[in-house]
Amino acid sequence: MGEGEVFGKASSRASVPAINALCAAFRANASPLVWTRQSVSDDPALAMPPWQYDLADPVVARAVEALRPGAASHAL
C-alpha cells in the first residue's frame, strides 16, 4: 500500500489506523490475528491461469508482479 506502489492508494493507507486499533483490541483480549496475502508464481500451485489476466496490459502485469514473493509490495 506504499505510495507509488501499484496498490498504493491514499484510501487504503487511510484505513491503517483503524486496522491497527482493531489489532490492538484483539491482542488485548488474547484473540488470534490472521494475516493473509495473495501470492503468484509461474510454478504450480501459485501459477496464474492464462485466461485469468491479460498480462499484455501493463497495469495488470505490474499488479501481478507486485504479488510475487520477494517483491517489495508482497512483504507484510
PyMOL commands that set and color helices and strands:
alter all, ss='L'
color gray80, all
select helices_A, chain A and resi 10-14+16-28+58-66+72-74
alter helices_A, ss='H'
color red, helices_A
deselect
rebuild
show_as cartoon
